[in-house]
Amino acid sequence: MKSLSLKRLVVLIFVIVPLTAWFLVKPVRVVAPGLVGISCPQENVCVDDMTRYQEAISLYIEGTAFVASKLMPLRSTPKVIFCSTITCAETFGLGARSAVTVARFGTVVGPRAWKNYYVRHEMIHVLQGEQIGVIPLLLKPSWFVEGMAYSLSEDPRDTLAEPFETDRKLFRSWYQAIGKDFVWSAAKEL
């Protein structure tokens, strides 16, 4: 009897839960983009349109190099899925967002986010997850999480939609007081 319950638990944990997540929580699909028709010629750079692959590679390289110079190098080589169509973006549940980083599983860049500052923004989120931890990052104030990404990515927009403009201003003020060398230790105290 115990063996049957254990088998059911194992099936639930290793089969049912992942399958349910795959179909209901679309961002989880970043784990295996090939299963939804996305090409990944390089393990960490994926596209829905191979004619734009070189553009995606250039954005990826620039984004990781920028974050390394602005803050510090990433420890990992994050997976980024570049969607050139709304259909691709919806496959990953992007919705109204331009791009999204899903914990440490990967990032999806939507059709309107094929710009260096968007990719930098998402790479900053990857770095935040590495430095602070994915779960602790969820508990940090928005002005830190989003404010850092908007500010340090050098997003050129003069005014962002709220609450992001306020987040950016609050982060800039905090960052000026803390400085680059102490950003991660101070962030852990927030």
C-alpha positions in Angstrom: 0.0 0.0 0.0 2.8 2.4 0.9 4.5 1.6 -2.4 1.4 2.5 -4.4 1.2 5.9 -2.6 4.9 6.6 -3.2 4.5 5.7 -6.9 1.5 8.1 -7.1 3.6 10.8 -5.4 6.5 10.3 -7.8 4.2 10.4 -10.8 2.6 13.6 -9.5 5.9 15.3 -8.8 7.9 14.2 -11.9 5.1 13.9 -14.5 1.9 15.7 -13.7 3.3 18.9 -12.2 5.8 19.6 -15.0 3.2 18.8 -17.7 0.7 21.1 -16.0 3.2 23.8 -15.7 4.2 23.4 -19.4 0.6 24.0 -20.6 -0.6 26.5 -18.0 2.5 28.6 -17.1 3.8 29.5 -20.6 7.0 31.2 -19.4 8.2 27.8 -18.2 8.6 26.9 -21.9 12.0 28.8 -21.9 13.4 25.6 -20.5 12.9 23.7 -23.8 12.2 26.2 -26.6 12.9 23.6 -29.3 9.7 21.8 -28.2 7.6 24.8 -29.4 9.5 25.3 -32.7 12.2 27.7 -31.7 15.7 27.2 -33.2 18.7 27.4 -30.9 21.8 27.2 -33.1 23.8 28.2 -30.0 22.6 26.7 -26.8 21.9 30.1 -25.2 20.7 32.1 -28.2 17.4 31.1 -29.7 15.2 32.6 -32.5 12.0 32.0 -34.2 13.3 33.5 -37.4 16.7 32.3 -38.5 17.2 35.3 -40.9 17.5 37.4 -37.7 19.9 35.1 -35.9 23.0 37.3 -36.4 21.1 40.3 -35.1 20.1 38.3 -32.0 23.7 37.2 -31.4 24.9 40.8 -31.7 22.4 41.9 -29.1 23.3 39.1 -26.8 27.0 39.7 -27.0 26.6 43.5 -26.5 24.2 43.0 -23.6 26.4 40.6 -21.7 29.5 42.8 -22.3 27.7 45.9 -21.3 26.5 44.4 -18.0 30.0 43.2 -17.3 31.5 46.7 -17.8 28.7 48.5 -16.0 28.4 46.2 -13.0 30.2 42.9 -13.2 30.4 39.8 -15.5 27.6 37.3 -15.4 28.6 34.0 -13.8 26.3 32.1 -16.2 25.6 32.3 -19.9 21.8 32.9 -19.8 19.5 31.6 -22.4 17.7 34.3 -24.4 14.9 33.6 -26.8 14.4 36.3 -29.4 10.9 36.4 -30.8 10.4 38.4 -33.9 6.6 37.7 -34.0 3.7 38.2 -31.6 2.8 34.5 -32.1 6.2 33.5 -30.7 6.0 35.9 -27.8 2.5 34.6 -26.9 3.9 31.0 -27.0 5.9 32.1 -23.9 3.1 34.1 -22.3 4.8 37.5 -22.9 1.5 39.4 -23.0 1.8 43.1 -22.9 5.4 42.9 -21.7 8.3 43.7 -24.1 10.6 41.1 -22.5 10.7 38.9 -19.4 13.3 37.0 -17.5 12.0 33.8 -16.0 14.0 33.1 -12.8 17.3 31.6 -14.0 15.7 29.6 -16.7 16.0 32.1 -19.4 14.7 35.3 -21.0 12.2 36.0 -23.8 12.6 39.1 -25.9 9.5 40.1 -27.8 9.2 41.7 -31.2 9.5 45.3 -30.1 12.4 44.6 -27.7 15.1 43.9 -30.2 17.1 46.9 -29.0 20.3 46.9 -27.0 18.8 48.6 -23.9 16.0 46.0 -23.6 18.5 43.2 -23.7 20.7 44.9 -21.2 17.7 45.4 -19.0 17.0 41.7 -19.0 20.7 40.8 -18.5 20.7 43.1 -15.4 17.7 41.0 -14.1 19.8 37.8 -14.7 22.7 39.4 -12.7 20.3 40.4 -9.9 19.2 36.8 -9.7 22.8 35.6 -9.5 23.9 38.1 -6.9 20.8 38.2 -4.7 19.1 34.9 -5.4 15.8 34.4 -7.3 13.5 34.1 -4.3 15.1 36.9 -2.3 14.9 39.1 -5.4 11.1 38.7 -5.4 11.0 40.3 -2.0 13.1 43.4 -3.0 11.3 46.7 -3.6 10.3 47.4 -7.2 12.4 50.6 -7.2 15.5 48.5 -6.8 14.6 45.6 -9.2 13.1 47.6 -12.0 14.8 50.9 -11.2 18.2 49.3 -11.5 17.3 47.6 -14.8 15.9 50.8 -16.3 18.6 53.1 -15.0 21.7 51.0 -15.6 20.7 49.7 -19.0 20.8 53.3 -20.2 17.2 53.2 -21.4 17.1 56.3 -23.6 13.4 57.1 -23.0 13.1 60.5 -21.2 10.0 59.4 -19.3 8.8 55.9 -18.6 5.3 54.8 -17.7 4.6 54.7 -14.0 5.6 53.2 -11.7 8.8 52.6 -13.7 9.8 56.3 -13.9 9.6 56.7 -10.2 11.4 53.4 -9.7 14.2 54.6 -12.0 14.5 57.9 -10.1 14.5 56.2 -6.7 17.2 53.8 -7.8 19.4 56.5 -9.2 19.3 58.4 -6.0 20.1 55.3 -3.9 22.8 54.2 -6.3 24.6 57.6 -6.2 24.7 57.3 -2.4 25.8 53.6 -2.4 28.1 53.4 -5.5 29.0 50.5 -7.7 31.3 48.8 -5.3 28.7 48.4 -2.6 25.6 47.9 -4.6 25.1 44.1 -3.9 25.9 44.2 -0.2 23.6 47.2 0.2 20.9 45.5 -1.9 20.9 42.4 0.3 19.9 44.7 3.2 16.9 46.2 1.5 
